[in-house]
Amino acid sequence: MTVHVQPCAAPAEDPVSREVRTESGQREVFCGLTGIVWLHRKIQDAFFLVVGSRTCAHLIQSAAGVMIFAEPRFGTAIMEEKDLAGLTDANDELDRIVTQLLTRRPDIKLLFLVGSCPSEVIKLDLSRAALRLSQRFSPGVRILNYSGSGIETTFTQGEDACLASLVPALPAAQDETSSLLVVGSLADVVEDQFMRMFDALGIGPVQFFPPRKSTALPSVGPNTKILMAQPFLPDTVRALQERGAKRLAAPFPLGVEGTTGWLRAAADAFGIDAAKFDRVTEPNRARAERALSVYKTQLADRRIFFFPDSQLEIPLARFLARELSMKLVEVGTPYLHREHLAEELKLLPAGVALTEGQDVDLQLDRCRLARPDIAVCGLGLANPLEAEGITTKWSIELVFTPIQGYEQAADLAELFARPLVRRAKLVA
């Protein structure tokens, strides 16, 4: 175990020099397979086939909560005892399962082979298997692979690995027209809201990645401008930049301030004047601010502690501190991408304690000592902390729930108010 403090590379225009505690030790996070739970809902003609153990199957089935009579678009090719003993050829078995699956489900147009962390799975060359199977089932089905292994990752990185594997399949832009590519899974209702806003501002053409259908992949090229909707996609953005796309520096669209800054970055890139921007966005801003005022009375001056889990922690902390007047005890994040989060770091209150990485025992000690009003953490820590009288919010719920944009700002605030209301009722 090592712990050291290093200065954060703050933007030059930011007068506050950030310090970030870096920790390395025991971690408490889900694995990247969890991303399948929202990705299979987003890409409506894709199937996610996990190559793993029974533990992998139980995790996905439990997290997704699919009824037994449903037709989910994910499954697990389980490594059985005969596979481990070398009595069968794993590649032959995989080919058999994929053939059986695609015969039964002709609606599938995109199949992901998702690797997991058992050593027997790591030994399989899933990239070669995906190439072999793609050649067999092309052009009806595209077959790709990525790793959802839980070794040295956090659960949201599953989406990053998935989308990065899809970038090489994106068609090249055929003209020199500037386009906007919104990167990161968003609920369909949020995507529709943003599309209406972009249309009203006169920004376009606009595409979303991932798309709802794999047959409608967005094009990318040197005139593509990237607007990140999620902060946990560094590999995907890097792959898009290698295709020539340019990332727009912006905060993330959480709360009124974040959404306004996010939209303004796009407006500036497309030459939309300030008067038009204000005219289009002001009604939405005013409505969201009125809705937030209800929760500000409940959350102002409440102290909050973030355990590192989803990489959403810094944008969430900015929203809670600046728009709801909550006090940040500590903001932990599994990984801090200084460039992608530069606009967020500028907006954090001075002197806030930032932690990158995790040594769960040390962080638990600090949380217990601080006794915050609420702690944001993974499921593995929530019940023990609740038993000690510390109110918690599951961080994974903040990924599953539509929280981006003006219309969802109050819903996001309510997610933090609700546990405190529940605790007050229990105490009473």
C-alpha positions as MATLAB code, in Angstrom:
seq = 'MTVHVQPCAAPAEDPVSREVRTESGQREVFCGLTGIVWLHRKIQDAFFLVVGSRTCAHLIQSAAGVMIFAEPRFGTAIMEEKDLAGLTDANDELDRIVTQLLTRRPDIKLLFLVGSCPSEVIKLDLSRAALRLSQRFSPGVRILNYSGSGIETTFTQGEDACLASLVPALPAAQDETSSLLVVGSLADVVEDQFMRMFDALGIGPVQFFPPRKSTALPSVGPNTKILMAQPFLPDTVRALQERGAKRLAAPFPLGVEGTTGWLRAAADAFGIDAAKFDRVTEPNRARAERALSVYKTQLADRRIFFFPDSQLEIPLARFLARELSMKLVEVGTPYLHREHLAEELKLLPAGVALTEGQDVDLQLDRCRLARPDIAVCGLGLANPLEAEGITTKWSIELVFTPIQGYEQAADLAELFARPLVRRAKLVA';
ca = [
       0.000    0.000    0.000;
       1.283    3.432   -0.941;
      -0.167    6.855   -0.304;
       1.263   10.101   -1.592;
       0.016   13.576   -2.418;
       0.718   15.242   -5.753;
      -0.403   18.546   -7.263;
      -3.177   18.359   -9.834;
      -2.411   19.876  -13.222;
      -4.951   22.693  -12.897;
      -5.756   24.861  -15.911;
      -3.512   27.904  -16.245;
      -6.417   30.291  -15.843;
      -7.498   28.637  -12.612;
      -5.958   30.586   -9.686;
      -6.574   27.716   -7.270;
      -3.818   25.099   -7.149;
      -5.530   21.751   -6.671;
      -3.997   18.998   -4.580;
      -5.014   15.408   -5.167;
      -4.366   12.573   -2.744;
      -3.443    9.439   -4.699;
      -4.198    6.121   -3.017;
      -3.461    2.545   -3.989;
      -4.800   -0.351   -1.989;
      -7.881   -2.489   -1.488;
     -10.765   -1.308   -3.699;
     -14.532   -1.759   -3.577;
     -16.005   -1.574   -7.085;
     -18.158   -3.599   -9.477;
     -16.503   -4.963  -12.622;
     -16.948   -3.620  -16.152;
     -19.525   -6.286  -16.979;
     -22.067   -4.114  -15.177;
     -22.068   -1.680  -18.113;
     -23.995   -4.266  -20.126;
     -27.040   -3.457  -17.975;
     -27.511   -0.041  -19.599;
     -25.722   -0.660  -22.908;
     -28.065   -3.479  -23.947;
     -31.002   -1.118  -23.422;
     -29.355    1.645  -25.421;
     -28.221   -0.260  -28.533;
     -31.491   -1.948  -29.336;
     -30.272   -4.501  -31.890;
     -27.093   -5.554  -30.052;
     -26.432   -8.653  -27.967;
     -23.762   -8.938  -25.269;
     -22.367  -12.445  -24.826;
     -20.152  -12.667  -21.743;
     -17.501  -15.368  -21.852;
     -17.054  -16.131  -18.176;
     -18.008  -18.081  -15.099;
     -21.256  -18.708  -13.253;
     -20.350  -15.761  -11.037;
     -20.431  -13.515  -14.124;
     -23.856  -14.879  -15.055;
     -25.228  -14.282  -11.550;
     -23.853  -10.720  -11.503;
     -25.436   -9.698  -14.802;
     -28.739  -11.417  -14.087;
     -28.989   -9.869  -10.617;
     -27.947   -6.381  -11.713;
     -30.334   -6.346  -14.667;
     -33.284   -7.793  -12.762;
     -34.701   -9.459  -15.874;
     -37.785  -11.625  -15.419;
     -37.521  -15.274  -16.387;
     -39.967  -14.868  -19.286;
     -38.145  -11.877  -20.796;
     -35.998  -12.049  -23.937;
     -32.919  -10.129  -22.777;
     -30.149   -9.186  -25.173;
     -27.314  -10.452  -22.996;
     -26.153  -13.849  -21.825;
     -23.158  -15.765  -20.519;
     -21.179  -18.494  -22.230;
     -20.154  -20.277  -19.027;
     -16.793  -22.008  -18.767;
     -17.745  -25.500  -17.544;
     -15.585  -28.139  -15.853;
     -15.000  -29.949  -19.153;
     -13.700  -26.694  -20.679;
     -11.315  -26.157  -17.788;
     -10.084  -29.744  -18.049;
      -9.339  -29.313  -21.730;
     -11.868  -31.977  -22.755;
     -13.437  -29.615  -25.275;
     -12.042  -26.951  -27.567;
     -13.145  -23.587  -26.164;
     -13.206  -21.968  -29.601;
     -15.377  -24.733  -31.030;
     -17.744  -24.347  -28.093;
     -17.876  -20.585  -28.576;
     -18.618  -20.997  -32.285;
     -21.411  -23.429  -31.454;
     -23.001  -21.072  -28.919;
     -22.796  -18.053  -31.230;
     -24.322  -20.016  -34.110;
     -27.125  -21.225  -31.858;
     -27.738  -17.715  -30.575;
     -27.851  -16.009  -33.970;
     -30.084  -18.725  -35.400;
     -32.556  -18.189  -32.591;
     -32.321  -14.387  -32.577;
     -32.272  -13.092  -36.183;
     -33.006   -9.583  -34.840;
     -29.411   -9.286  -33.590;
     -27.270   -7.110  -35.869;
     -24.325   -6.490  -33.538;
     -22.800   -9.087  -31.219;
     -20.211   -8.258  -28.568;
     -18.031  -11.043  -27.152;
     -17.273   -9.697  -23.677;
     -14.231  -11.054  -21.855;
     -14.140  -11.449  -18.080;
     -11.439  -11.985  -15.479;
     -11.138  -15.792  -14.895;
      -7.678  -16.906  -16.034;
      -9.181  -19.465  -18.425;
     -11.069  -16.675  -20.204;
      -8.053  -14.388  -20.336;
      -6.186  -17.143  -22.193;
      -8.798  -17.131  -24.963;
      -8.085  -14.866  -27.918;
     -11.531  -13.304  -28.197;
     -10.344  -10.755  -30.749;
      -9.411  -13.563  -33.128;
     -12.681  -15.343  -32.368;
     -14.634  -12.154  -33.145;
     -12.797  -11.750  -36.456;
     -13.412  -15.400  -37.392;
     -17.097  -15.227  -36.523;
     -17.552  -11.846  -38.239;
     -16.250  -13.310  -41.484;
     -18.684  -16.167  -41.101;
     -21.808  -14.139  -40.326;
     -21.057  -10.995  -42.351;
     -22.758   -8.881  -43.595;
     -25.850   -9.680  -41.553;
     -24.147   -9.476  -38.173;
     -21.088   -7.528  -37.025;
     -19.165   -9.279  -34.217;
     -16.768   -7.342  -31.970;
     -15.073   -7.986  -28.642;
     -14.004   -6.046  -25.586;
     -12.946   -6.803  -22.035;
     -15.279   -6.295  -19.091;
     -12.749   -7.701  -16.652;
     -12.931   -6.395  -13.107;
      -9.146   -6.402  -12.638;
      -7.889   -2.845  -12.030;
     -10.982   -1.203  -13.508;
     -14.180    0.362  -12.305;
     -17.601   -0.603  -13.576;
     -18.231    2.350  -15.888;
     -15.094    1.489  -17.863;
     -17.097   -1.325  -19.409;
     -18.909    1.284  -21.511;
     -15.602    2.872  -22.469;
     -14.180   -0.464  -23.641;
     -17.380   -1.279  -25.538;
     -17.580    2.029  -27.408;
     -13.831    2.073  -28.118;
     -14.198   -1.335  -29.800;
     -16.946    0.119  -31.996;
     -15.029    3.237  -33.138;
     -13.107    1.454  -35.957;
     -16.478    0.407  -37.440;
     -17.761    4.001  -37.694;
     -18.015    5.210  -41.293;
     -15.776    8.050  -42.419;
     -17.441   11.436  -42.877;
     -17.936   12.054  -46.599;
     -18.024   15.863  -46.659;
     -16.431   18.833  -44.939;
     -19.559   19.932  -43.069;
     -18.992   20.388  -39.342;
     -20.978   17.943  -37.234;
     -21.479   17.373  -33.525;
     -21.038   13.930  -31.968;
     -22.397   13.490  -28.432;
     -20.396   10.664  -26.844;
     -21.718    8.549  -23.985;
     -24.880    6.594  -23.271;
     -27.886    8.739  -22.441;
     -31.452    7.684  -21.719;
     -33.594    8.069  -24.830;
     -35.742   10.747  -23.156;
     -32.629   12.807  -22.334;
     -31.244   12.349  -25.834;
     -34.541   13.598  -27.305;
     -34.502   16.654  -25.017;
     -30.961   17.556  -26.065;
     -31.830   17.025  -29.732;
     -34.705   19.510  -29.450;
     -32.358   21.983  -27.775;
     -29.703   21.612  -30.472;
     -32.371   22.069  -33.160;
     -33.653   25.239  -31.475;
     -30.111   26.611  -31.278;
     -29.441   25.806  -34.931;
     -26.648   23.329  -34.173;
     -26.308   20.414  -36.547;
     -26.032   17.853  -37.859;
     -25.955   16.123  -34.450;
     -25.328   12.421  -33.887;
     -25.183   10.338  -30.719;
     -22.728    7.578  -29.860;
     -23.724    4.915  -29.064;
     -26.690    5.032  -31.440;
     -30.003    3.342  -30.728;
     -29.493    1.029  -33.712;
     -26.148   -0.422  -34.791;
     -27.269   -0.007  -38.395;
     -27.198    3.795  -37.897;
     -23.604    4.301  -36.767;
     -22.504    7.957  -36.744;
     -19.859    9.092  -39.198;
     -16.617   10.634  -37.973;
     -13.852   12.715  -39.506;
     -11.700   15.858  -39.149;
     -14.787   18.122  -39.006;
     -16.465   16.133  -36.220;
     -16.708   17.956  -32.895;
     -16.976   15.724  -29.805;
     -19.135   16.703  -26.833;
     -18.669   14.238  -23.974;
     -21.863   13.317  -22.110;
     -20.038   11.027  -19.652;
     -16.633   11.558  -17.980;
     -15.532    7.904  -18.035;
     -14.759    7.498  -21.753;
     -11.050    8.366  -22.256;
     -10.269    5.408  -24.537;
     -13.306    6.080  -26.713;
     -12.477    9.770  -27.075;
      -8.842    8.963  -27.828;
      -9.936    6.549  -30.577;
     -12.257    9.188  -32.050;
      -9.495   11.789  -31.965;
      -7.258    9.370  -33.856;
      -9.991    9.400  -36.527;
      -9.606   13.198  -36.688;
     -12.427   14.343  -34.367;
     -11.905   17.326  -32.024;
     -13.103   17.336  -28.401;
     -14.915   20.421  -27.097;
     -13.845   21.477  -23.600;
     -16.965   21.607  -21.437;
     -18.341   20.699  -18.025;
     -20.698   17.735  -17.944;
     -24.472   18.263  -18.276;
     -25.419   17.762  -14.625;
     -27.570   20.480  -13.081;
     -28.384   23.887  -14.506;
     -24.835   25.207  -14.513;
     -23.289   22.096  -16.018;
     -25.953   21.735  -18.701;
     -25.664   25.415  -19.646;
     -21.861   25.202  -19.908;
     -22.130   21.983  -21.926;
     -24.590   23.478  -24.403;
     -22.626   26.726  -24.602;
     -19.478   24.831  -25.632;
     -21.406   23.410  -28.594;
     -22.997   26.785  -29.396;
     -19.619   28.545  -29.400;
     -18.128   25.860  -31.657;
     -20.960   26.371  -34.172;
     -20.927   30.176  -34.030;
     -24.251   30.669  -32.240;
     -24.425   34.191  -30.810;
     -24.939   34.777  -27.092;
     -28.323   36.467  -27.481;
     -29.812   33.491  -29.306;
     -28.273   31.080  -26.819;
     -29.806   32.927  -23.886;
     -33.188   33.217  -25.606;
     -33.349   29.468  -26.278;
     -32.002   28.201  -22.954;
     -33.392   30.753  -20.464;
     -36.890   29.200  -20.086;
     -35.365   25.802  -19.365;
     -32.834   27.270  -16.945;
     -35.510   29.187  -15.050;
     -37.771   26.151  -14.783;
     -34.939   23.951  -13.551;
     -33.799   26.529  -10.990;
     -37.325   26.772   -9.574;
     -37.494   22.998   -9.270;
     -34.095   22.882   -7.573;
     -35.075   25.481   -4.964;
     -37.300   22.913   -3.244;
     -34.354   20.601   -2.649;
     -31.892   23.328   -1.792;
     -33.759   23.959    1.455;
     -33.325   20.263    2.326;
     -29.699   19.885    1.254;
     -28.018   23.238    1.992;
     -25.107   22.889    4.449;
     -25.432   19.093    4.556;
     -22.026   17.410    4.504;
     -21.312   14.789    1.823;
     -18.478   12.272    1.369;
     -17.797   10.608   -2.013;
     -16.145    7.209   -2.162;
     -14.531    6.511   -5.561;
     -16.773    4.342   -7.715;
     -18.224    5.629  -11.006;
     -15.989    8.566  -12.130;
     -19.094   10.779  -11.935;
     -18.003   12.036   -8.529;
     -16.376   15.355   -9.514;
     -19.250   16.634  -11.724;
     -21.729   15.538   -9.047;
     -19.734   17.294   -6.330;
     -19.626   20.485   -8.388;
     -23.409   20.368   -8.849;
     -24.151   19.696   -5.179;
     -21.751   22.336   -3.874;
     -22.571   25.178   -6.268;
     -26.294   24.687   -6.912;
     -27.473   23.104   -3.652;
     -24.914   24.553   -1.198;
     -23.811   21.175    0.159;
     -20.450   20.896    1.946;
     -17.876   18.579    0.354;
     -16.011   16.590    3.006;
     -14.034   14.521    0.496;
     -14.464   13.772   -3.212;
     -12.943   10.464   -4.234;
     -12.837    9.196   -7.821;
     -11.317    6.005   -9.245;
      -9.445    7.922  -11.943;
      -9.061   11.653  -12.528;
      -8.566   12.609  -16.175;
      -7.139   16.116  -15.787;
      -7.846   17.203  -19.361;
     -11.423   15.935  -19.638;
     -12.352   17.259  -16.192;
     -10.497   20.578  -16.409;
     -13.710   22.611  -16.727;
     -15.180   20.827  -13.703;
     -12.064   21.324  -11.581;
     -12.257   25.079  -12.209;
     -15.726   25.150  -10.640;
     -15.041   23.099   -7.514;
     -14.797   25.086   -4.270;
     -11.274   25.985   -3.196;
      -9.619   23.624   -0.759;
     -11.883   20.631   -1.360;
     -10.206   17.298   -0.530;
      -9.769   15.296   -3.759;
      -8.716   11.651   -3.816;
      -7.771    9.589   -6.856;
      -7.752    5.816   -6.486;
      -8.707    3.989   -3.326;
      -7.457    2.414   -0.171;
     -10.837    1.487    1.217;
      -9.715    1.050    4.832;
      -8.154    4.514    4.956;
     -11.181    6.108    3.333;
     -13.558    4.332    5.681;
     -11.510    5.664    8.611;
     -11.764    9.227    7.272;
     -15.483    8.864    6.622;
     -16.149    7.531   10.098;
     -14.124   10.333   11.624;
     -15.935   13.004    9.596;
     -19.446   11.557   10.180;
     -20.938   13.177    7.035;
     -24.683   13.611    6.618;
     -24.522   11.361    3.551;
     -21.910    9.179    1.854;
     -21.982    8.202   -1.830;
     -20.538    4.718   -2.231;
     -20.841    1.312   -3.849;
     -23.238   -1.368   -2.666;
     -20.489   -3.223   -0.830;
     -19.977   -0.308    1.567;
     -23.528    0.971    1.882;
     -24.977   -1.542    4.352;
     -22.003   -1.442    6.775;
     -22.080    2.367    6.798;
     -25.854    2.431    7.277;
     -25.413    0.060   10.241;
     -23.012    2.613   11.731;
     -25.586    5.391   11.377;
     -24.165    7.035    8.233;
     -26.754    7.695    5.520;
     -25.705    6.464    2.078;
     -26.559    6.837   -1.601;
     -25.682    4.029   -4.013;
     -23.399    5.459   -6.683;
     -24.524    2.874   -9.238;
     -28.042    4.338   -9.100;
     -26.621    7.593  -10.450;
     -25.492    5.751  -13.588;
     -28.744    3.845  -14.141;
     -30.980    6.906  -13.650;
     -31.530    9.695  -16.229;
     -29.790   12.649  -14.532;
     -28.438   14.808  -17.382;
     -30.001   18.027  -18.626;
     -32.296   20.759  -17.358;
     -35.400   18.584  -17.036;
     -33.585   16.048  -14.841;
     -31.805   18.538  -12.533;
     -34.460   18.292   -9.821;
     -34.589   14.501  -10.192;
     -30.843   14.417   -9.565;
     -31.205   16.575   -6.456;
     -33.995   14.332   -5.180;
     -31.712   11.302   -5.369;
     -29.610   12.894   -2.629;
     -32.512   14.302   -0.611;
     -34.425   11.022   -0.496;
     -31.984    9.074    1.748;
     -31.869   11.961    4.211;
     -35.668   12.102    4.343;
     -35.754    8.356    4.900;
     -33.209    8.583    7.720;
     -35.170   11.398    9.392;
     -38.347    9.290    9.323;
     -36.548    6.292   10.797;
     -35.096    8.380   13.604;
     -38.476    9.943   14.332;
];
